Amino acid sequence: MIIPAIGIGPLGPSEWSVGGVGAGTGTPGAQAGGQSFGDALTSAIGALETSQANATQAAQQLATGQATDPTKVIATVENASLAMDFAAQIRNQIDTAATTIFQTQV
């Protein structure tokens, strides 16, 4: 049995692409895809919550004997764990950047 590939996070390649100069709609914060940073963050957090809920459900099914494939459960739980680690790293980077900006003297 082959274990299915696990995605690296809730966002796909199109969300990580950066548009060229003037590719946006002209409004500050607009991306080439028309999705703002806030919208991207909201959808990423929603995907993180979904992966956590799926992991919880899979773990409960394994504990109650309802799960037929333990490797799928392990993959689901590990995917949720990696997504949470990824989100924590992004949060840490944003915190570091904000601290640096606030400490910059003008």
N, CA, C and O atoms as CSV, one atom per row, in Angstrom:
chain,resi,resn,atom,element,x,y,z
A,1,MET,N,N,0.840,-1.178,0.000
A,1,MET,CA,C,0.000,0.000,0.000
A,1,MET,C,C,0.886,1.243,0.000
A,1,MET,O,O,1.870,1.309,0.737
A,2,ILE,N,N,0.547,2.198,-0.803
A,2,ILE,CA,C,1.296,3.442,-0.922
A,2,ILE,C,C,0.583,4.515,-0.122
A,2,ILE,O,O,-0.629,4.694,-0.249
A,3,ILE,N,N,1.340,5.232,0.704
A,3,ILE,CA,C,0.781,6.329,1.490
A,3,ILE,C,C,0.658,7.546,0.580
A,3,ILE,O,O,1.612,7.898,-0.115
A,4,PRO,N,N,-0.523,8.202,0.578
A,4,PRO,CA,C,-0.697,9.372,-0.288
A,4,PRO,C,C,0.211,10.521,0.136
A,4,PRO,O,O,0.580,10.650,1.303
A,5,ALA,N,N,0.557,11.342,-0.837
A,5,ALA,CA,C,1.416,12.502,-0.571
A,5,ALA,C,C,0.702,13.479,0.349
A,5,ALA,O,O,-0.512,13.660,0.263
A,6,ILE,N,N,1.461,14.097,1.215
A,6,ILE,CA,C,0.925,15.088,2.142
A,6,ILE,C,C,1.319,16.467,1.641
A,6,ILE,O,O,2.481,16.702,1.310
A,7,GLY,N,N,0.353,17.381,1.584
A,7,GLY,CA,C,0.629,18.751,1.161
A,7,GLY,C,C,1.494,19.468,2.186
A,7,GLY,O,O,1.539,19.066,3.349
A,8,ILE,N,N,2.176,20.517,1.770
A,8,ILE,CA,C,3.071,21.236,2.683
A,8,ILE,C,C,2.343,22.293,3.489
A,8,ILE,O,O,2.933,22.895,4.386
A,9,GLY,N,N,1.123,22.524,3.203
A,9,GLY,CA,C,0.387,23.529,3.950
A,9,GLY,C,C,-0.972,23.788,3.335
A,9,GLY,O,O,-1.317,23.187,2.318
A,10,PRO,N,N,-1.741,24.668,3.933
A,10,PRO,CA,C,-3.085,24.911,3.445
A,10,PRO,C,C,-3.145,25.703,2.145
A,10,PRO,O,O,-4.184,25.711,1.485
A,11,LEU,N,N,-2.074,26.360,1.764
A,11,LEU,CA,C,-2.082,27.176,0.551
A,11,LEU,C,C,-1.421,26.440,-0.594
A,11,LEU,O,O,-0.425,25.742,-0.401
A,12,GLY,N,N,-1.968,26.594,-1.775
A,12,GLY,CA,C,-1.382,25.973,-2.953
A,12,GLY,C,C,-0.377,26.896,-3.614
A,12,GLY,O,O,-0.166,28.018,-3.154
A,13,PRO,N,N,0.254,26.428,-4.703
A,13,PRO,CA,C,1.273,27.233,-5.372
A,13,PRO,C,C,0.761,28.577,-5.873
A,13,PRO,O,O,1.512,29.553,-5.896
A,14,SER,N,N,-0.508,28.644,-6.276
A,14,SER,CA,C,-1.019,29.907,-6.813
A,14,SER,C,C,-1.101,30.992,-5.737
A,14,SER,O,O,-0.966,32.176,-6.048
A,15,GLU,N,N,-1.319,30.605,-4.481
A,15,GLU,CA,C,-1.397,31.590,-3.418
A,15,GLU,C,C,-0.026,32.134,-3.045
A,15,GLU,O,O,0.074,33.225,-2.484
A,16,TRP,N,N,1.036,31.386,-3.350
A,16,TRP,CA,C,2.379,31.815,-2.979
A,16,TRP,C,C,3.048,32.624,-4.086
A,16,TRP,O,O,4.130,33.170,-3.872
A,17,SER,N,N,2.435,32.713,-5.254
A,17,SER,CA,C,3.068,33.444,-6.340
A,17,SER,C,C,2.973,34.944,-6.083
A,17,SER,O,O,2.037,35.425,-5.445
A,18,VAL,N,N,3.945,35.656,-6.586
A,18,VAL,CA,C,3.990,37.101,-6.420
A,18,VAL,C,C,3.800,37.733,-7.789
A,18,VAL,O,O,4.516,37.413,-8.738
A,19,GLY,N,N,2.840,38.622,-7.882
A,19,GLY,CA,C,2.575,39.278,-9.154
A,19,GLY,C,C,3.656,40.299,-9.478
A,19,GLY,O,O,4.405,40.728,-8.600
A,20,GLY,N,N,3.728,40.681,-10.742
A,20,GLY,CA,C,4.699,41.675,-11.167
A,20,GLY,C,C,4.278,43.068,-10.755
A,20,GLY,O,O,3.213,43.259,-10.168
A,21,VAL,N,N,5.118,44.040,-11.065
A,21,VAL,CA,C,4.815,45.430,-10.743
A,21,VAL,C,C,3.596,45.846,-11.559
A,21,VAL,O,O,3.546,45.658,-12.774
A,22,GLY,N,N,2.617,46.415,-10.863
A,22,GLY,CA,C,1.403,46.857,-11.543
A,22,GLY,C,C,0.430,45.735,-11.832
A,22,GLY,O,O,-0.547,45.940,-12.552
A,23,ALA,N,N,0.675,44.552,-11.288
A,23,ALA,CA,C,-0.209,43.425,-11.564
A,23,ALA,C,C,-1.482,43.490,-10.744
A,23,ALA,O,O,-2.472,42.845,-11.090
A,24,GLY,N,N,-1.477,44.258,-9.665
A,24,GLY,CA,C,-2.644,44.342,-8.795
A,24,GLY,C,C,-3.701,45.257,-9.371
A,24,GLY,O,O,-3.598,45.711,-10.510
A,25,THR,N,N,-4.712,45.520,-8.574
A,25,THR,CA,C,-5.812,46.363,-9.017
A,25,THR,C,C,-5.549,47.835,-8.764
A,25,THR,O,O,-6.384,48.681,-9.084
A,26,GLY,N,N,-4.391,48.147,-8.190
A,26,GLY,CA,C,-4.073,49.534,-7.916
A,26,GLY,C,C,-4.337,49.930,-6.483
A,26,GLY,O,O,-3.924,51.007,-6.051
A,27,THR,N,N,-5.023,49.072,-5.734
A,27,THR,CA,C,-5.276,49.391,-4.334
A,27,THR,C,C,-4.177,48.797,-3.477
A,27,THR,O,O,-3.685,47.707,-3.770
A,28,PRO,N,N,-3.786,49.495,-2.425
A,28,PRO,CA,C,-2.744,48.968,-1.551
A,28,PRO,C,C,-3.185,47.639,-0.943
A,28,PRO,O,O,-4.327,47.496,-0.506
A,29,GLY,N,N,-2.283,46.680,-0.920
A,29,GLY,CA,C,-2.561,45.387,-0.328
A,29,GLY,C,C,-3.204,44.404,-1.291
A,29,GLY,O,O,-3.428,43.250,-0.926
A,30,ALA,N,N,-3.504,44.825,-2.505
A,30,ALA,CA,C,-4.126,43.916,-3.460
A,30,ALA,C,C,-3.066,43.037,-4.104
A,30,ALA,O,O,-1.959,43.491,-4.395
A,31,GLN,N,N,-3.412,41.783,-4.323
A,31,GLN,CA,C,-2.498,40.849,-4.963
A,31,GLN,C,C,-2.954,40.618,-6.386
A,31,GLN,O,O,-4.037,41.049,-6.782
A,32,ALA,N,N,-2.117,39.934,-7.154
A,32,ALA,CA,C,-2.433,39.669,-8.554
A,32,ALA,C,C,-3.705,38.857,-8.682
A,32,ALA,O,O,-4.449,39.039,-9.646
A,33,GLY,N,N,-3.979,37.974,-7.748
A,33,GLY,CA,C,-5.184,37.146,-7.795
A,33,GLY,C,C,-6.414,37.870,-7.291
A,33,GLY,O,O,-7.502,37.295,-7.324
A,34,GLY,N,N,-6.296,39.099,-6.827
A,34,GLY,CA,C,-7.434,39.851,-6.331
A,34,GLY,C,C,-7.755,39.528,-4.875
A,34,GLY,O,O,-8.756,40.010,-4.346
A,35,GLN,N,N,-6.927,38.724,-4.222
A,35,GLN,CA,C,-7.171,38.344,-2.837
A,35,GLN,C,C,-6.248,39.156,-1.931
A,35,GLN,O,O,-5.040,39.203,-2.158
A,36,SER,N,N,-6.808,39.788,-0.915
A,36,SER,CA,C,-5.991,40.588,-0.007
A,36,SER,C,C,-5.257,39.683,0.977
A,36,SER,O,O,-5.552,38.493,1.086
A,37,PHE,N,N,-4.298,40.267,1.688
A,37,PHE,CA,C,-3.548,39.509,2.688
A,37,PHE,C,C,-4.487,38.983,3.767
A,37,PHE,O,O,-4.343,37.848,4.222
A,38,GLY,N,N,-5.447,39.807,4.175
A,38,GLY,CA,C,-6.414,39.393,5.190
A,38,GLY,C,C,-7.239,38.203,4.737
A,38,GLY,O,O,-7.492,37.279,5.510
A,39,ASP,N,N,-7.658,38.231,3.469
A,39,ASP,CA,C,-8.423,37.108,2.923
A,39,ASP,C,C,-7.581,35.836,2.870
A,39,ASP,O,O,-8.063,34.751,3.196
A,40,ALA,N,N,-6.321,35.974,2.458
A,40,ALA,CA,C,-5.428,34.818,2.397
A,40,ALA,C,C,-5.185,34.253,3.791
A,40,ALA,O,O,-5.145,33.037,3.977
A,41,LEU,N,N,-5.023,35.146,4.772
A,41,LEU,CA,C,-4.804,34.707,6.149
A,41,LEU,C,C,-6.047,34.009,6.696
A,41,LEU,O,O,-5.938,32.983,7.369
A,42,THR,N,N,-7.208,34.553,6.414
A,42,THR,CA,C,-8.458,33.951,6.871
A,42,THR,C,C,-8.655,32.567,6.268
A,42,THR,O,O,-9.053,31.638,6.972
A,43,SER,N,N,-8.384,32.417,4.980
A,43,SER,CA,C,-8.555,31.103,4.351
A,43,SER,C,C,-7.511,30.112,4.856
A,43,SER,O,O,-7.807,28.925,4.995
A,44,ALA,N,N,-6.293,30.582,5.133
A,44,ALA,CA,C,-5.261,29.690,5.668
A,44,ALA,C,C,-5.619,29.212,7.069
A,44,ALA,O,O,-5.405,28.045,7.396
A,45,ILE,N,N,-6.158,30.093,7.896
A,45,ILE,CA,C,-6.570,29.702,9.244
A,45,ILE,C,C,-7.754,28.743,9.168
A,45,ILE,O,O,-7.841,27.800,9.954
A,46,GLY,N,N,-8.651,28.977,8.239
A,46,GLY,CA,C,-9.776,28.053,8.043
A,46,GLY,C,C,-9.302,26.667,7.636
A,46,GLY,O,O,-9.816,25.658,8.120
A,47,ALA,N,N,-8.317,26.621,6.745
A,47,ALA,CA,C,-7.760,25.329,6.320
A,47,ALA,C,C,-7.035,24.642,7.476
A,47,ALA,O,O,-7.077,23.418,7.598
A,48,LEU,N,N,-6.372,25.429,8.324
A,48,LEU,CA,C,-5.696,24.873,9.500
A,48,LEU,C,C,-6.717,24.272,10.461
A,48,LEU,O,O,-6.510,23.175,10.981
A,49,GLU,N,N,-7.811,24.981,10.697
A,49,GLU,CA,C,-8.866,24.463,11.567
A,49,GLU,C,C,-9.471,23.189,11.003
A,49,GLU,O,O,-9.769,22.257,11.750
A,50,THR,N,N,-9.653,23.143,9.693
A,50,THR,CA,C,-10.196,21.945,9.047
A,50,THR,C,C,-9.257,20.762,9.209
A,50,THR,O,O,-9.707,19.654,9.498
A,51,SER,N,N,-7.954,20.980,9.029
A,51,SER,CA,C,-6.998,19.881,9.176
A,51,SER,C,C,-6.948,19.392,10.617
A,51,SER,O,O,-6.793,18.194,10.855
A,52,GLN,N,N,-7.077,20.299,11.584
A,52,GLN,CA,C,-7.111,19.895,12.992
A,52,GLN,C,C,-8.374,19.091,13.295
A,52,GLN,O,O,-8.318,18.098,14.021
A,53,ALA,N,N,-9.505,19.514,12.745
A,53,ALA,CA,C,-10.756,18.779,12.958
A,53,ALA,C,C,-10.689,17.391,12.325
A,53,ALA,O,O,-11.158,16.418,12.915
A,54,ASN,N,N,-10.108,17.294,11.127
A,54,ASN,CA,C,-9.958,15.994,10.463
A,54,ASN,C,C,-9.060,15.064,11.271
A,54,ASN,O,O,-9.330,13.868,11.373
A,55,ALA,N,N,-7.988,15.617,11.845
A,55,ALA,CA,C,-7.079,14.809,12.654
A,55,ALA,C,C,-7.774,14.312,13.916
A,55,ALA,O,O,-7.604,13.160,14.316
A,56,THR,N,N,-8.555,15.183,14.537
A,56,THR,CA,C,-9.286,14.787,15.741
A,56,THR,C,C,-10.276,13.677,15.434
A,56,THR,O,O,-10.383,12.700,16.176
A,57,GLN,N,N,-10.996,13.838,14.336
A,57,GLN,CA,C,-11.978,12.830,13.943
A,57,GLN,C,C,-11.296,11.506,13.613
A,57,GLN,O,O,-11.780,10.447,14.012
A,58,ALA,N,N,-10.184,11.552,12.893
A,58,ALA,CA,C,-9.463,10.331,12.531
A,58,ALA,C,C,-8.920,9.626,13.770
A,58,ALA,O,O,-8.983,8.400,13.870
A,59,ALA,N,N,-8.385,10.403,14.717
A,59,ALA,CA,C,-7.855,9.812,15.948
A,59,ALA,C,C,-8.971,9.172,16.772
A,59,ALA,O,O,-8.777,8.109,17.362
A,60,GLN,N,N,-10.134,9.811,16.813
A,60,GLN,CA,C,-11.266,9.241,17.543
A,60,GLN,C,C,-11.745,7.950,16.875
A,60,GLN,O,O,-12.098,6.986,17.554
A,61,GLN,N,N,-11.752,7.940,15.550
A,61,GLN,CA,C,-12.155,6.724,14.837
A,61,GLN,C,C,-11.172,5.587,15.078
A,61,GLN,O,O,-11.575,4.430,15.198
A,62,LEU,N,N,-9.897,5.908,15.148
A,62,LEU,CA,C,-8.897,4.881,15.433
A,62,LEU,C,C,-9.061,4.344,16.853
A,62,LEU,O,O,-8.948,3.139,17.080
A,63,ALA,N,N,-9.326,5.230,17.801
A,63,ALA,CA,C,-9.481,4.826,19.200
A,63,ALA,C,C,-10.721,3.971,19.417
A,63,ALA,O,O,-10.728,3.089,20.276
A,64,THR,N,N,-11.768,4.226,18.644
A,64,THR,CA,C,-13.012,3.464,18.808
A,64,THR,C,C,-13.083,2.250,17.890
A,64,THR,O,O,-14.059,1.501,17.930
A,65,GLY,N,N,-12.073,2.053,17.076
A,65,GLY,CA,C,-12.048,0.888,16.187
A,65,GLY,C,C,-12.800,1.071,14.887
A,65,GLY,O,O,-13.000,0.100,14.157
A,66,GLN,N,N,-13.217,2.264,14.580
A,66,GLN,CA,C,-13.960,2.531,13.349
A,66,GLN,C,C,-13.046,2.725,12.141
A,66,GLN,O,O,-13.472,2.524,11.003
A,67,ALA,N,N,-11.808,3.109,12.378
A,67,ALA,CA,C,-10.864,3.346,11.283
A,67,ALA,C,C,-10.350,2.003,10.769
A,67,ALA,O,O,-9.977,1.130,11.552
A,68,THR,N,N,-10.336,1.849,9.450
A,68,THR,CA,C,-9.869,0.594,8.853
A,68,THR,C,C,-8.411,0.663,8.426
A,68,THR,O,O,-7.762,-0.372,8.275
A,69,ASP,N,N,-7.890,1.861,8.232
A,69,ASP,CA,C,-6.514,2.021,7.762
A,69,ASP,C,C,-5.732,2.923,8.716
A,69,ASP,O,O,-5.835,4.147,8.630
A,70,PRO,N,N,-4.951,2.331,9.626
A,70,PRO,CA,C,-4.218,3.163,10.583
A,70,PRO,C,C,-3.177,4.076,9.936
A,70,PRO,O,O,-2.869,5.137,10.479
A,71,THR,N,N,-2.630,3.681,8.783
A,71,THR,CA,C,-1.637,4.542,8.129
A,71,THR,C,C,-2.276,5.836,7.641
A,71,THR,O,O,-1.637,6.888,7.649
A,72,LYS,N,N,-3.529,5.761,7.219
A,72,LYS,CA,C,-4.237,6.969,6.785
A,72,LYS,C,C,-4.472,7.891,7.978
A,72,LYS,O,O,-4.375,9.112,7.853
A,73,VAL,N,N,-4.779,7.308,9.127
A,73,VAL,CA,C,-4.974,8.102,10.340
A,73,VAL,C,C,-3.669,8.785,10.729
A,73,VAL,O,O,-3.656,9.971,11.059
A,74,ILE,N,N,-2.586,8.042,10.691
A,74,ILE,CA,C,-1.280,8.610,11.035
A,74,ILE,C,C,-0.929,9.742,10.079
A,74,ILE,O,O,-0.431,10.783,10.508
A,75,ALA,N,N,-1.181,9.550,8.790
A,75,ALA,CA,C,-0.886,10.589,7.803
A,75,ALA,C,C,-1.735,11.837,8.050
A,75,ALA,O,O,-1.247,12.959,7.915
A,76,THR,N,N,-3.002,11.640,8.409
A,76,THR,CA,C,-3.891,12.774,8.676
A,76,THR,C,C,-3.438,13.554,9.902
A,76,THR,O,O,-3.399,14.784,9.885
A,77,VAL,N,N,-3.096,12.835,10.965
A,77,VAL,CA,C,-2.642,13.494,12.196
A,77,VAL,C,C,-1.300,14.194,11.968
A,77,VAL,O,O,-1.085,15.303,12.456
A,78,GLU,N,N,-0.408,13.549,11.231
A,78,GLU,CA,C,0.904,14.157,10.961
A,78,GLU,C,C,0.757,15.383,10.072
A,78,GLU,O,O,1.475,16.365,10.261
A,79,ASN,N,N,-0.152,15.349,9.113
A,79,ASN,CA,C,-0.401,16.505,8.253
A,79,ASN,C,C,-0.900,17.685,9.088
A,79,ASN,O,O,-0.470,18.820,8.883
A,80,ALA,N,N,-1.805,17.416,10.025
A,80,ALA,CA,C,-2.311,18.479,10.900
A,80,ALA,C,C,-1.193,19.023,11.785
A,80,ALA,O,O,-1.125,20.228,12.029
A,81,SER,N,N,-0.323,18.147,12.263
A,81,SER,CA,C,0.797,18.582,13.096
A,81,SER,C,C,1.764,19.466,12.309
A,81,SER,O,O,2.222,20.492,12.811
A,82,LEU,N,N,2.070,19.068,11.086
A,82,LEU,CA,C,2.965,19.860,10.247
A,82,LEU,C,C,2.341,21.219,9.904
A,82,LEU,O,O,3.033,22.237,9.876
A,83,ALA,N,N,1.034,21.224,9.645
A,83,ALA,CA,C,0.343,22.478,9.342
A,83,ALA,C,C,0.393,23.416,10.538
A,83,ALA,O,O,0.572,24.623,10.375
A,84,MET,N,N,0.234,22.864,11.747
A,84,MET,CA,C,0.295,23.691,12.950
A,84,MET,C,C,1.710,24.226,13.170
A,84,MET,O,O,1.881,25.388,13.538
A,85,ASP,N,N,2.719,23.391,12.948
A,85,ASP,CA,C,4.109,23.848,13.063
A,85,ASP,C,C,4.402,24.959,12.065
A,85,ASP,O,O,5.062,25.945,12.394
A,86,PHE,N,N,3.902,24.789,10.834
A,86,PHE,CA,C,4.092,25.794,9.792
A,86,PHE,C,C,3.434,27.120,10.192
A,86,PHE,O,O,4.020,28.188,10.015
A,87,ALA,N,N,2.223,27.044,10.729
A,87,ALA,CA,C,1.510,28.247,11.163
A,87,ALA,C,C,2.249,28.930,12.315
A,87,ALA,O,O,2.308,30.158,12.374
A,88,ALA,N,N,2.808,28.144,13.222
A,88,ALA,CA,C,3.560,28.715,14.343
A,88,ALA,C,C,4.812,29.430,13.844
A,88,ALA,O,O,5.167,30.492,14.354
A,89,GLN,N,N,5.482,28.850,12.850
A,89,GLN,CA,C,6.674,29.495,12.294
A,89,GLN,C,C,6.317,30.806,11.595
A,89,GLN,O,O,7.044,31.792,11.714
A,90,ILE,N,N,5.221,30.818,10.880
A,90,ILE,CA,C,4.782,32.050,10.220
A,90,ILE,C,C,4.443,33.111,11.262
A,90,ILE,O,O,4.813,34.275,11.109
A,91,ARG,N,N,3.738,32.709,12.328
A,91,ARG,CA,C,3.412,33.640,13.402
A,91,ARG,C,C,4.679,34.222,14.019
A,91,ARG,O,O,4.751,35.423,14.277
A,92,ASN,N,N,5.678,33.373,14.257
A,92,ASN,CA,C,6.937,33.841,14.840
A,92,ASN,C,C,7.652,34.830,13.920
A,92,ASN,O,O,8.215,35.822,14.383
A,93,GLN,N,N,7.628,34.554,12.621
A,93,GLN,CA,C,8.267,35.458,11.665
A,93,GLN,C,C,7.549,36.806,11.604
A,93,GLN,O,O,8.194,37.851,11.525
A,94,ILE,N,N,6.220,36.782,11.639
A,94,ILE,CA,C,5.450,38.027,11.624
A,94,ILE,C,C,5.717,38.823,12.904
A,94,ILE,O,O,5.859,40.045,12.860
A,95,ASP,N,N,5.784,38.133,14.031
A,95,ASP,CA,C,6.077,38.795,15.299
A,95,ASP,C,C,7.456,39.445,15.274
A,95,ASP,O,O,7.623,40.580,15.720
A,96,THR,N,N,8.436,38.723,14.753
A,96,THR,CA,C,9.793,39.267,14.656
A,96,THR,C,C,9.822,40.480,13.726
A,96,THR,O,O,10.470,41.481,14.034
A,97,ALA,N,N,9.130,40.399,12.602
A,97,ALA,CA,C,9.096,41.521,11.663
A,97,ALA,C,C,8.409,42.735,12.277
A,97,ALA,O,O,8.880,43.860,12.110
A,98,ALA,N,N,7.311,42.522,12.981
A,98,ALA,CA,C,6.597,43.632,13.611
A,98,ALA,C,C,7.459,44.282,14.684
A,98,ALA,O,O,7.494,45.508,14.795
A,99,THR,N,N,8.150,43.475,15.468
A,99,THR,CA,C,9.036,44.008,16.505
A,99,THR,C,C,10.146,44.844,15.878
A,99,THR,O,O,10.478,45.919,16.378
A,100,THR,N,N,10.713,44.353,14.795
A,100,THR,CA,C,11.768,45.090,14.104
A,100,THR,C,C,11.262,46.424,13.564
A,100,THR,O,O,11.942,47.444,13.674
A,101,ILE,N,N,10.077,46.409,12.987
A,101,ILE,CA,C,9.483,47.634,12.437
A,101,ILE,C,C,9.211,48.640,13.553
A,101,ILE,O,O,9.503,49.827,13.407
A,102,PHE,N,N,8.651,48.165,14.669
A,102,PHE,CA,C,8.307,49.070,15.761
A,102,PHE,C,C,9.541,49.640,16.453
A,102,PHE,O,O,9.480,50.724,17.033
A,103,GLN,N,N,10.660,48.918,16.396
A,103,GLN,CA,C,11.877,49.396,17.032
A,103,GLN,C,C,12.719,50.274,16.113
A,103,GLN,O,O,13.701,50.871,16.553
A,104,THR,N,N,12.342,50.353,14.846
A,104,THR,CA,C,13.079,51.175,13.893
A,104,THR,C,C,12.841,52.653,14.198
A,104,THR,O,O,11.703,53.110,14.308
A,105,GLN,N,N,13.949,53.386,14.331
A,105,GLN,CA,C,13.834,54.814,14.595
A,105,GLN,C,C,13.836,55.584,13.286
A,105,GLN,O,O,14.611,55.298,12.372
A,106,VAL,N,N,12.976,56.539,13.222
A,106,VAL,CA,C,12.834,57.323,12.005
A,106,VAL,C,C,13.555,58.635,12.149
A,106,VAL,O,O,13.553,59.446,11.222
